[in-house]
C-alpha cells in the first residue's frame, strides 16, 4: 500500500490543513548554488534563501503554521529537507544578498519569515522523496489538498560520481563537506587551481604541492578566507569558487608545480588584473 506524506505528518500530530508544501527549484541560480546544493552543502545559506519571499505570495505562506520544504535534486527528484514552524516577521528590514545568485533582496520590497526546523522530522531530511505530480510550476501547495505519495526513503545519501579533475568546480564553502570518495581523489592530486570571486569575477591562481594535495590547500583557504595571498587578505571574503587548471604528473617536484603556477599566472594575467 502506498505511503502518503500526510500520513507521516499525522503520525506526529501535525494536521495537514496547517501545512503548505514548498518545492524549491531555481533556474536563475548560479552554478553550484541551486536550492538543492545550498541545502546540502551550506544550510545557513539555504535558510536565508527560503525565509525571504515575495509579498505577492503572502496569502499562501502566512495561512500555514508549518512549511514542508522540498528541493529538486540534480536528477529531478523531489527531496524532503525539513518541516519548519513558520511565523510571518514582516517586511525585510535590510538589503540582503540572495545566496543562490547574488542578486539583492531589497529591504521593504520582500517579506521575511522566522522559520524553526522541527527536530521530530530530522530522520527523514535528505532521505525521503515524494512524487510531486503534475503542475510542477505550482511550487507552493496545500498539504490537505495534495496528499503526495512517498516513493523512496533512503538509508543513506546516494554517492555522486566524481566529475573529474578538470571538470571539478565547487564553492569553497562546500569543500569541508564533500563526500569521502571525492576527498580521497583530491588528496591524491597536486597541481594548479584558480579561485574566482562570484561577485566581482576577479581571480587568484594558486598551487597545491604539499601532502594531501588540492584538498588540504583548499581547506586552508576555506578556514581563513585567503591563505597566504596579500591581496586576498586585504579584501572582504566573498565565497570563492574553486576549479582545477592543471594536474601535475606523479613525478613532479614542488619546483615543477611552482613553474606551472607561474605559467598560468601569465596566461590569465592574475598579477595584473587578478588577485595574485
C-alpha positions as protocol buffer text, in pm:
chain_id: "A"
residue {
  index: 1
  type: UNK
  ca { x: 0 y: 0 z: 0 }
}
residue {
  index: 2
  type: UNK
  ca { x: 148 y: 339 z: -99 }
}
residue {
  index: 3
  type: UNK
  ca { x: 267 y: 561 z: 183 }
}
residue {
  index: 4
  type: UNK
  ca { x: 132 y: 916 z: 174 }
}
residue {
  index: 5
  type: UNK
  ca { x: 315 y: 1221 z: 308 }
}
residue {
  index: 6
  type: UNK
  ca { x: 13 y: 1338 z: 507 }
}
residue {
  index: 7
  type: UNK
  ca { x: 18 y: 1010 z: 698 }
}
residue {
  index: 8
  type: UNK
  ca { x: 368 y: 1096 z: 811 }
}
residue {
  index: 9
  type: UNK
  ca { x: 252 y: 1440 z: 926 }
}
residue {
  index: 10
  type: UNK
  ca { x: -39 y: 1293 z: 1121 }
}
residue {
  index: 11
  type: UNK
  ca { x: 191 y: 1040 z: 1285 }
}
residue {
  index: 12
  type: UNK
  ca { x: 349 y: 1336 z: 1467 }
}
residue {
  index: 13
  type: UNK
  ca { x: 17 y: 1512 z: 1533 }
}
residue {
  index: 14
  type: UNK
  ca { x: 71 y: 1771 z: 1260 }
}
residue {
  index: 15
  type: UNK
  ca { x: -257 y: 1846 z: 1083 }
}
residue {
  index: 16
  type: UNK
  ca { x: -222 y: 1863 z: 702 }
}
residue {
  index: 17
  type: UNK
  ca { x: -457 y: 2164 z: 684 }
}
residue {
  index: 18
  type: UNK
  ca { x: -193 y: 2361 z: 879 }
}
residue {
  index: 19
  type: UNK
  ca { x: 85 y: 2273 z: 632 }
}
residue {
  index: 20
  type: UNK
  ca { x: 194 y: 2405 z: 294 }
}
residue {
  index: 21
  type: UNK
  ca { x: 433 y: 2218 z: 66 }
}
residue {
  index: 22
  type: UNK
  ca { x: 722 y: 2409 z: -94 }
}
residue {
  index: 23
  type: UNK
  ca { x: 919 y: 2267 z: -387 }
}
residue {
  index: 24
  type: UNK
  ca { x: 1231 y: 2478 z: -446 }
}
residue {
  index: 25
  type: UNK
  ca { x: 1380 y: 2483 z: -797 }
}
residue {
  index: 26
  type: UNK
  ca { x: 1553 y: 2799 z: -917 }
}
residue {
  index: 27
  type: UNK
  ca { x: 1656 y: 2831 z: -1282 }
}
residue {
  index: 28
  type: UNK
  ca { x: 1830 y: 3161 z: -1201 }
}
residue {
  index: 29
  type: UNK
  ca { x: 2067 y: 3001 z: -951 }
}
residue {
  index: 30
  type: UNK
  ca { x: 2439 y: 3026 z: -1014 }
}
residue {
  index: 31
  type: UNK
  ca { x: 2645 y: 2716 z: -1076 }
}
residue {
  index: 32
  type: UNK
  ca { x: 2689 y: 2523 z: -753 }
}
residue {
  index: 33
  type: UNK
  ca { x: 2417 y: 2724 z: -578 }
}
residue {
  index: 34
  type: UNK
  ca { x: 2085 y: 2564 z: -664 }
}
residue {
  index: 35
  type: UNK
  ca { x: 1844 y: 2522 z: -370 }
}
residue {
  index: 36
  type: UNK
  ca { x: 1948 y: 2155 z: -357 }
}
residue {
  index: 37
  type: UNK
  ca { x: 2319 y: 2241 z: -338 }
}
residue {
  index: 38
  type: UNK
  ca { x: 2264 y: 2519 z: -84 }
}
residue {
  index: 39
  type: UNK
  ca { x: 2058 y: 2291 z: 134 }
}
residue {
  index: 40
  type: UNK
  ca { x: 2307 y: 2008 z: 120 }
}
residue {
  index: 41
  type: UNK
  ca { x: 2634 y: 2198 z: 147 }
}
residue {
  index: 42
  type: UNK
  ca { x: 2551 y: 2537 z: 303 }
}
residue {
  index: 43
  type: UNK
  ca { x: 2239 y: 2501 z: 512 }
}
residue {
  index: 44
  type: UNK
  ca { x: 2252 y: 2854 z: 663 }
}
residue {
  index: 45
  type: UNK
  ca { x: 2253 y: 2999 z: 310 }
}
residue {
  index: 46
  type: UNK
  ca { x: 1950 y: 2785 z: 222 }
}
residue {
  index: 47
  type: UNK
  ca { x: 1769 y: 2913 z: 530 }
}
residue {
  index: 48
  type: UNK
  ca { x: 1823 y: 3273 z: 415 }
}
residue {
  index: 49
  type: UNK
  ca { x: 1710 y: 3182 z: 63 }
}
residue {
  index: 50
  type: UNK
  ca { x: 1388 y: 3028 z: 193 }
}
residue {
  index: 51
  type: UNK
  ca { x: 1286 y: 3277 z: 462 }
}
residue {
  index: 52
  type: UNK
  ca { x: 1269 y: 3574 z: 223 }
}
residue {
  index: 53
  type: UNK
  ca { x: 968 y: 3568 z: -8 }
}
residue {
  index: 54
  type: UNK
  ca { x: 780 y: 3794 z: -249 }
}
residue {
  index: 55
  type: UNK
  ca { x: 487 y: 3985 z: -92 }
}
residue {
  index: 56
  type: UNK
  ca { x: 253 y: 3858 z: -366 }
}
residue {
  index: 57
  type: UNK
  ca { x: 271 y: 3513 z: -203 }
}
residue {
  index: 58
  type: UNK
  ca { x: 194 y: 3632 z: 149 }
}
residue {
  index: 59
  type: UNK
  ca { x: -156 y: 3487 z: 149 }
}
residue {
  index: 60
  type: UNK
  ca { x: -14 y: 3143 z: 64 }
}
residue {
  index: 61
  type: UNK
  ca { x: 264 y: 3148 z: 321 }
}
residue {
  index: 62
  type: UNK
  ca { x: 103 y: 3320 z: 617 }
}
residue {
  index: 63
  type: UNK
  ca { x: -201 y: 3091 z: 622 }
}
residue {
  index: 64
  type: UNK
  ca { x: 8 y: 2793 z: 734 }
}
residue {
  index: 65
  type: UNK
  ca { x: 167 y: 2712 z: 1067 }
}
residue {
  index: 66
  type: UNK
  ca { x: 416 y: 2477 z: 902 }
}
residue {
  index: 67
  type: UNK
  ca { x: 618 y: 2464 z: 581 }
}
residue {
  index: 68
  type: UNK
  ca { x: 717 y: 2121 z: 450 }
}
residue {
  index: 69
  type: UNK
  ca { x: 1017 y: 2205 z: 234 }
}
residue {
  index: 70
  type: UNK
  ca { x: 1143 y: 2007 z: -63 }
}
residue {
  index: 71
  type: UNK
  ca { x: 1420 y: 2071 z: -317 }
}
residue {
  index: 72
  type: UNK
  ca { x: 1466 y: 1937 z: -669 }
}
residue {
  index: 73
  type: UNK
  ca { x: 1779 y: 1723 z: -692 }
}
residue {
  index: 74
  type: UNK
  ca { x: 2022 y: 1712 z: -984 }
}
residue {
  index: 75
  type: UNK
  ca { x: 1837 y: 1414 z: -1132 }
}
residue {
  index: 76
  type: UNK
  ca { x: 1493 y: 1574 z: -1095 }
}
residue {
  index: 77
  type: UNK
  ca { x: 1381 y: 1408 z: -772 }
}
residue {
  index: 78
  type: UNK
  ca { x: 1178 y: 1589 z: -506 }
}
residue {
  index: 79
  type: UNK
  ca { x: 1366 y: 1554 z: -176 }
}
residue {
  index: 80
  type: UNK
  ca { x: 1229 y: 1644 z: 167 }
}
residue {
  index: 81
  type: UNK
  ca { x: 1464 y: 1877 z: 357 }
}
residue {
  index: 82
  type: UNK
  ca { x: 1261 y: 1955 z: 667 }
}
residue {
  index: 83
  type: UNK
  ca { x: 940 y: 2066 z: 832 }
}
residue {
  index: 84
  type: UNK
  ca { x: 951 y: 2424 z: 963 }
}
residue {
  index: 85
  type: UNK
  ca { x: 733 y: 2617 z: 1202 }
}
residue {
  index: 86
  type: UNK
  ca { x: 672 y: 2943 z: 1017 }
}
residue {
  index: 87
  type: UNK
  ca { x: 588 y: 3288 z: 1156 }
}
residue {
  index: 88
  type: UNK
  ca { x: 545 y: 3599 z: 943 }
}
residue {
  index: 89
  type: UNK
  ca { x: 800 y: 3853 z: 1065 }
}
residue {
  index: 90
  type: UNK
  ca { x: 717 y: 4149 z: 840 }
}
residue {
  index: 91
  type: UNK
  ca { x: 884 y: 4336 z: 554 }
}
residue {
  index: 92
  type: UNK
  ca { x: 1256 y: 4266 z: 509 }
}
residue {
  index: 93
  type: UNK
  ca { x: 1444 y: 4515 z: 729 }
}
residue {
  index: 94
  type: UNK
  ca { x: 1777 y: 4540 z: 541 }
}
residue {
  index: 95
  type: UNK
  ca { x: 1903 y: 4466 z: 190 }
}
residue {
  index: 96
  type: UNK
  ca { x: 2009 y: 4101 z: 178 }
}
residue {
  index: 97
  type: UNK
  ca { x: 2209 y: 3916 z: -85 }
}
residue {
  index: 98
  type: UNK
  ca { x: 2035 y: 3619 z: -245 }
}
residue {
  index: 99
  type: UNK
  ca { x: 2267 y: 3321 z: -175 }
}
residue {
  index: 100
  type: UNK
  ca { x: 2168 y: 3149 z: -499 }
}
residue {
  index: 101
  type: UNK
  ca { x: 2269 y: 3420 z: -748 }
}
residue {
  index: 102
  type: UNK
  ca { x: 2398 y: 3728 z: -558 }
}
residue {
  index: 103
  type: UNK
  ca { x: 2103 y: 3945 z: -656 }
}
residue {
  index: 104
  type: UNK
  ca { x: 1976 y: 4173 z: -380 }
}
residue {
  index: 105
  type: UNK
  ca { x: 1658 y: 4117 z: -183 }
}
residue {
  index: 106
  type: UNK
  ca { x: 1559 y: 4480 z: -128 }
}
residue {
  index: 107
  type: UNK
  ca { x: 1450 y: 4599 z: 214 }
}
residue {
  index: 108
  type: UNK
  ca { x: 1079 y: 4678 z: 227 }
}
residue {
  index: 109
  type: UNK
  ca { x: 1012 y: 4504 z: -104 }
}
residue {
  index: 110
  type: UNK
  ca { x: 1024 y: 4147 z: 29 }
}
residue {
  index: 111
  type: UNK
  ca { x: 865 y: 3965 z: 320 }
}
residue {
  index: 112
  type: UNK
  ca { x: 1061 y: 3784 z: 587 }
}
residue {
  index: 113
  type: UNK
  ca { x: 958 y: 3479 z: 791 }
}
residue {
  index: 114
  type: UNK
  ca { x: 1102 y: 3326 z: 1106 }
}
residue {
  index: 115
  type: UNK
  ca { x: 1149 y: 2954 z: 1041 }
}
residue {
  index: 116
  type: UNK
  ca { x: 1221 y: 2691 z: 1304 }
}
residue {
  index: 117
  type: UNK
  ca { x: 1322 y: 2341 z: 1197 }
}
residue {
  index: 118
  type: UNK
  ca { x: 1109 y: 2069 z: 1358 }
}
residue {
  index: 119
  type: UNK
  ca { x: 1350 y: 1812 z: 1501 }
}
residue {
  index: 120
  type: UNK
  ca { x: 1086 y: 1538 z: 1500 }
}
residue {
  index: 121
  type: UNK
  ca { x: 1132 y: 1501 z: 1124 }
}
residue {
  index: 122
  type: UNK
  ca { x: 1512 y: 1503 z: 1128 }
}
residue {
  index: 123
  type: UNK
  ca { x: 1544 y: 1133 z: 1039 }
}
residue {
  index: 124
  type: UNK
  ca { x: 1362 y: 1198 z: 709 }
}
residue {
  index: 125
  type: UNK
  ca { x: 1565 y: 1501 z: 599 }
}
residue {
  index: 126
  type: UNK
  ca { x: 1754 y: 1447 z: 271 }
}
residue {
  index: 127
  type: UNK
  ca { x: 1632 y: 1086 z: 261 }
}
residue {
  index: 128
  type: UNK
  ca { x: 1258 y: 1098 z: 187 }
}
residue {
  index: 129
  type: UNK
  ca { x: 1141 y: 1155 z: -171 }
}
residue {
  index: 130
  type: UNK
  ca { x: 790 y: 1220 z: -295 }
}
residue {
  index: 131
  type: UNK
  ca { x: 612 y: 1220 z: -629 }
}
residue {
  index: 132
  type: UNK
  ca { x: 521 y: 1585 z: -682 }
}
residue {
  index: 133
  type: UNK
  ca { x: 292 y: 1502 z: -971 }
}
residue {
  index: 134
  type: UNK
  ca { x: 152 y: 1736 z: -1231 }
}
residue {
  index: 135
  type: UNK
  ca { x: 175 y: 2111 z: -1204 }
}
residue {
  index: 136
  type: UNK
  ca { x: 547 y: 2142 z: -1131 }
}
residue {
  index: 137
  type: UNK
  ca { x: 516 y: 2519 z: -1169 }
}
residue {
  index: 138
  type: UNK
  ca { x: 285 y: 2521 z: -866 }
}
residue {
  index: 139
  type: UNK
  ca { x: 573 y: 2517 z: -620 }
}
residue {
  index: 140
  type: UNK
  ca { x: 356 y: 2614 z: -321 }
}
residue {
  index: 141
  type: UNK
  ca { x: 67 y: 2378 z: -249 }
}
residue {
  index: 142
  type: UNK
  ca { x: -167 y: 2299 z: 40 }
}
residue {
  index: 143
  type: UNK
  ca { x: -94 y: 1965 z: 203 }
}
residue {
  index: 144
  type: UNK
  ca { x: -456 y: 1877 z: 275 }
}
residue {
  index: 145
  type: UNK
  ca { x: -540 y: 1913 z: -96 }
}
residue {
  index: 146
  type: UNK
  ca { x: -223 y: 1749 z: -227 }
}
residue {
  index: 147
  type: UNK
  ca { x: -152 y: 1426 z: -39 }
}
residue {
  index: 148
  type: UNK
  ca { x: 178 y: 1338 z: -203 }
}
residue {
  index: 149
  type: UNK
  ca { x: 295 y: 981 z: -243 }
}
residue {
  index: 150
  type: UNK
  ca { x: 624 y: 883 z: -79 }
}
residue {
  index: 151
  type: UNK
  ca { x: 826 y: 699 z: -344 }
}
residue {
  index: 152
  type: UNK
  ca { x: 1156 y: 643 z: -165 }
}
residue {
  index: 153
  type: UNK
  ca { x: 1311 y: 651 z: 182 }
}
residue {
  index: 154
  type: UNK
  ca { x: 1686 y: 610 z: 167 }
}
residue {
  index: 155
  type: UNK
  ca { x: 1906 y: 488 z: 448 }
}
residue {
  index: 156
  type: UNK
  ca { x: 2197 y: 699 z: 321 }
}
residue {
  index: 157
  type: UNK
  ca { x: 2257 y: 964 z: 58 }
}
residue {
  index: 158
  type: UNK
  ca { x: 2350 y: 827 z: -283 }
}
residue {
  index: 159
  type: UNK
  ca { x: 2710 y: 889 z: -381 }
}
residue {
  index: 160
  type: UNK
  ca { x: 2755 y: 1133 z: -665 }
}
residue {
  index: 161
  type: UNK
  ca { x: 3011 y: 1042 z: -928 }
}
residue {
  index: 162
  type: UNK
  ca { x: 3332 y: 1245 z: -914 }
}
residue {
  index: 163
  type: UNK
  ca { x: 3324 y: 1479 z: -1217 }
}
residue {
  index: 164
  type: UNK
  ca { x: 3694 y: 1452 z: -1299 }
}
residue {
  index: 165
  type: UNK
  ca { x: 3970 y: 1694 z: -1206 }
}
residue {
  index: 166
  type: UNK
  ca { x: 3933 y: 1931 z: -1499 }
}
residue {
  index: 167
  type: UNK
  ca { x: 3552 y: 1946 z: -1466 }
}
residue {
  index: 168
  type: UNK
  ca { x: 3563 y: 1996 z: -1090 }
}
residue {
  index: 169
  type: UNK
  ca { x: 3421 y: 2331 z: -979 }
}
residue {
  index: 170
  type: UNK
  ca { x: 3273 y: 2397 z: -636 }
}
residue {
  index: 171
  type: UNK
  ca { x: 3230 y: 2675 z: -378 }
}
residue {
  index: 172
  type: UNK
  ca { x: 3500 y: 2678 z: -109 }
}
residue {
  index: 173
  type: UNK
  ca { x: 3220 y: 2658 z: 149 }
}
residue {
  index: 174
  type: UNK
  ca { x: 3144 y: 2308 z: 21 }
}
residue {
  index: 175
  type: UNK
  ca { x: 3498 y: 2165 z: 46 }
}
residue {
  index: 176
  type: UNK
  ca { x: 3469 y: 2061 z: 410 }
}
residue {
  index: 177
  type: UNK
  ca { x: 3152 y: 1859 z: 341 }
}
residue {
  index: 178
  type: UNK
  ca { x: 3247 y: 1680 z: 19 }
}
residue {
  index: 179
  type: UNK
  ca { x: 3172 y: 1311 z: 19 }
}
residue {
  index: 180
  type: UNK
  ca { x: 3459 y: 1087 z: 124 }
}
residue {
  index: 181
  type: UNK
  ca { x: 3534 y: 942 z: -220 }
}
residue {
  index: 182
  type: UNK
  ca { x: 3578 y: 1294 z: -366 }
}
residue {
  index: 183
  type: UNK
  ca { x: 3807 y: 1399 z: -81 }
}
residue {
  index: 184
  type: UNK
  ca { x: 4028 y: 1097 z: -141 }
}
residue {
  index: 185
  type: UNK
  ca { x: 4063 y: 1185 z: -510 }
}
residue {
  index: 186
  type: UNK
  ca { x: 4154 y: 1546 z: -428 }
}
residue {
  index: 187
  type: UNK
  ca { x: 4407 y: 1440 z: -167 }
}
residue {
  index: 188
  type: UNK
  ca { x: 4587 y: 1225 z: -425 }
}
residue {
  index: 189
  type: UNK
  ca { x: 4636 y: 1505 z: -680 }
}
residue {
  index: 190
  type: UNK
  ca { x: 4858 y: 1814 z: -690 }
}
residue {
  index: 191
  type: UNK
  ca { x: 4875 y: 2097 z: -940 }
}
residue {
  index: 192
  type: UNK
  ca { x: 4738 y: 2442 z: -1021 }
}
residue {
  index: 193
  type: UNK
  ca { x: 4395 y: 2581 z: -937 }
}
residue {
  index: 194
  type: UNK
  ca { x: 4201 y: 2906 z: -963 }
}
residue {
  index: 195
  type: UNK
  ca { x: 3975 y: 3086 z: -717 }
}
residue {
  index: 196
  type: UNK
  ca { x: 3709 y: 3311 z: -868 }
}
residue {
  index: 197
  type: UNK
  ca { x: 3510 y: 3572 z: -679 }
}
residue {
  index: 198
  type: UNK
  ca { x: 3147 y: 3507 z: -787 }
}
residue {
  index: 199
  type: UNK
  ca { x: 3057 y: 3873 z: -742 }
}
residue {
  index: 200
  type: UNK
  ca { x: 3348 y: 4068 z: -894 }
}
residue {
  index: 201
  type: UNK
  ca { x: 3474 y: 3781 z: -1118 }
}
residue {
  index: 202
  type: UNK
  ca { x: 3831 y: 3854 z: -1002 }
}
residue {
  index: 203
  type: UNK
  ca { x: 4057 y: 3551 z: -990 }
}
residue {
  index: 204
  type: UNK
  ca { x: 4350 y: 3410 z: -797 }
}
residue {
  index: 205
  type: UNK
  ca { x: 4585 y: 3138 z: -930 }
}
residue {
  index: 206
  type: UNK
  ca { x: 4734 y: 2905 z: -671 }
}
residue {
  index: 207
  type: UNK
  ca { x: 4917 y: 2575 z: -649 }
}
residue {
  index: 208
  type: UNK
  ca { x: 4893 y: 2265 z: -431 }
}
residue {
  index: 209
  type: UNK
  ca { x: 5221 y: 2083 z: -384 }
}
residue {
  index: 210
  type: UNK
  ca { x: 5208 y: 1957 z: -26 }
}
residue {
  index: 211
  type: UNK
  ca { x: 5070 y: 1650 z: 146 }
}
residue {
  index: 212
  type: UNK
  ca { x: 4701 y: 1579 z: 78 }
}
residue {
  index: 213
  type: UNK
  ca { x: 4717 y: 1783 z: -242 }
}
residue {
  index: 214
  type: UNK
  ca { x: 4434 y: 2007 z: -358 }
}
residue {
  index: 215
  type: UNK
  ca { x: 4204 y: 1922 z: -67 }
}
residue {
  index: 216
  type: UNK
  ca { x: 4447 y: 2032 z: 206 }
}
residue {
  index: 217
  type: UNK
  ca { x: 4531 y: 2356 z: 24 }
}
residue {
  index: 218
  type: UNK
  ca { x: 4165 y: 2443 z: -29 }
}
residue {
  index: 219
  type: UNK
  ca { x: 4083 y: 2368 z: 332 }
}
residue {
  index: 220
  type: UNK
  ca { x: 4340 y: 2634 z: 427 }
}
residue {
  index: 221
  type: UNK
  ca { x: 4155 y: 2883 z: 206 }
}
residue {
  index: 222
  type: UNK
  ca { x: 3817 y: 2777 z: 342 }
}
residue {
  index: 223
  type: UNK
  ca { x: 3928 y: 2823 z: 704 }
}
residue {
  index: 224
  type: UNK
  ca { x: 4100 y: 3160 z: 662 }
}
residue {
  index: 225
  type: UNK
  ca { x: 3927 y: 3305 z: 356 }
}
residue {
  index: 226
  type: UNK
  ca { x: 4260 y: 3387 z: 193 }
}
residue {
  index: 227
  type: UNK
  ca { x: 4553 y: 3157 z: 270 }
}
residue {
  index: 228
  type: UNK
  ca { x: 4880 y: 3347 z: 226 }
}
residue {
  index: 229
  type: UNK
  ca { x: 4784 y: 3591 z: -52 }
}
residue {
  index: 230
  type: UNK
  ca { x: 4829 y: 3959 z: 42 }
}
residue {
  index: 231
  type: UNK
  ca { x: 4557 y: 4075 z: -197 }
}
residue {
  index: 232
  type: UNK
  ca { x: 4312 y: 3819 z: -65 }
}
residue {
  index: 233
  type: UNK
  ca { x: 4391 y: 3923 z: 292 }
}
residue {
  index: 234
  type: UNK
  ca { x: 4312 y: 4285 z: 213 }
}
residue {
  index: 235
  type: UNK
  ca { x: 3961 y: 4226 z: 86 }
}
residue {
  index: 236
  type: UNK
  ca { x: 3631 y: 4100 z: 221 }
}
residue {
  index: 237
  type: UNK
  ca { x: 3589 y: 3725 z: 180 }
}
residue {
  index: 238
  type: UNK
  ca { x: 3301 y: 3656 z: -56 }
}
residue {
  index: 239
  type: UNK
  ca { x: 3276 y: 3280 z: -102 }
}
residue {
  index: 240
  type: UNK
  ca { x: 3512 y: 3188 z: -384 }
}
residue {
  index: 241
  type: UNK
  ca { x: 3450 y: 2921 z: -646 }
}
residue {
  index: 242
  type: UNK
  ca { x: 3744 y: 2684 z: -694 }
}
residue {
  index: 243
  type: UNK
  ca { x: 3843 y: 2496 z: -1010 }
}
residue {
  index: 244
  type: UNK
  ca { x: 4146 y: 2294 z: -1121 }
}
residue {
  index: 245
  type: UNK
  ca { x: 4351 y: 2432 z: -1409 }
}
residue {
  index: 246
  type: UNK
  ca { x: 4614 y: 2159 z: -1438 }
}
residue {
  index: 247
  type: UNK
  ca { x: 4702 y: 1836 z: -1259 }
}
residue {
  index: 248
  type: UNK
  ca { x: 5073 y: 1777 z: -1211 }
}
residue {
  index: 249
  type: UNK
  ca { x: 5234 y: 1449 z: -1311 }
}
residue {
  index: 250
  type: UNK
  ca { x: 5307 y: 1192 z: -1041 }
}
residue {
  index: 251
  type: UNK
  ca { x: 5682 y: 1260 z: -1069 }
}
residue {
  index: 252
  type: UNK
  ca { x: 5654 y: 1639 z: -1044 }
}
residue {
  index: 253
  type: UNK
  ca { x: 5855 y: 1819 z: -777 }
}
residue {
  index: 254
  type: UNK
  ca { x: 5746 y: 2124 z: -584 }
}
residue {
  index: 255
  type: UNK
  ca { x: 5958 y: 2340 z: -815 }
}
residue {
  index: 256
  type: UNK
  ca { x: 5786 y: 2184 z: -1118 }
}
residue {
  index: 257
  type: UNK
  ca { x: 5444 y: 2272 z: -976 }
}
residue {
  index: 258
  type: UNK
  ca { x: 5551 y: 2628 z: -894 }
}
residue {
  index: 259
  type: UNK
  ca { x: 5669 y: 2665 z: -1255 }
}
residue {
  index: 260
  type: UNK
  ca { x: 5324 y: 2551 z: -1374 }
}
residue {
  index: 261
  type: UNK
  ca { x: 5165 y: 2804 z: -1140 }
}
residue {
  index: 262
  type: UNK
  ca { x: 5374 y: 3089 z: -1282 }
}
residue {
  index: 263
  type: UNK
  ca { x: 5281 y: 2985 z: -1636 }
}
residue {
  index: 264
  type: UNK
  ca { x: 4910 y: 3003 z: -1553 }
}
residue {
  index: 265
  type: UNK
  ca { x: 4955 y: 3338 z: -1382 }
}
residue {
  index: 266
  type: UNK
  ca { x: 5097 y: 3474 z: -1705 }
}
residue {
  index: 267
  type: UNK
  ca { x: 4822 y: 3315 z: -1916 }
}
residue {
  index: 268
  type: UNK
  ca { x: 4543 y: 3457 z: -1700 }
}
residue {
  index: 269
  type: UNK
  ca { x: 4727 y: 3780 z: -1610 }
}
residue {
  index: 270
  type: UNK
  ca { x: 4639 y: 3717 z: -1248 }
}
residue {
  index: 271
  type: UNK
  ca { x: 4905 y: 3959 z: -1122 }
}
residue {
  index: 272
  type: UNK
  ca { x: 4795 y: 4244 z: -1350 }
}
residue {
  index: 273
  type: UNK
  ca { x: 4416 y: 4206 z: -1332 }
}
residue {
  index: 274
  type: UNK
  ca { x: 4368 y: 3940 z: -1070 }
}
residue {
  index: 275
  type: UNK
  ca { x: 4432 y: 3880 z: -702 }
}
residue {
  index: 276
  type: UNK
  ca { x: 4788 y: 3739 z: -705 }
}
